[in-house]
């Protein structure tokens, strides 16, 4: 026998609405952090707080643009492709990056986070 439709109780609707509100606020906070990081990076100012991988993915900016300081080539890396701890800073991906042009002998640097 098929289940009959049961209208959600008021408290269930309230919980769902509150969860959606918290998710929206988390996304707005993460986007603010990522945009502030990009602005500071473009202006050449020092970075005092690096965004986490979770913040970059929540803000829908999962692409990291990396510049090799030796040969000036850029590489884009998608943070969603490899499982990494969410609370780790985006600087952790620099350990995994090798410049394809100079075979990893250069010094990689994060330029920005993008969509």
Secondary structure by P-SEA (a helix, b strand, c coil): cccccccccaaaaaaaaaaaaaaaaaaaaaaaaaaaaaaaaaacccccccccaaaaaaacccbbbbbccccbbbbbbbcccccccccccccccccccccccccccbbbbbccccc
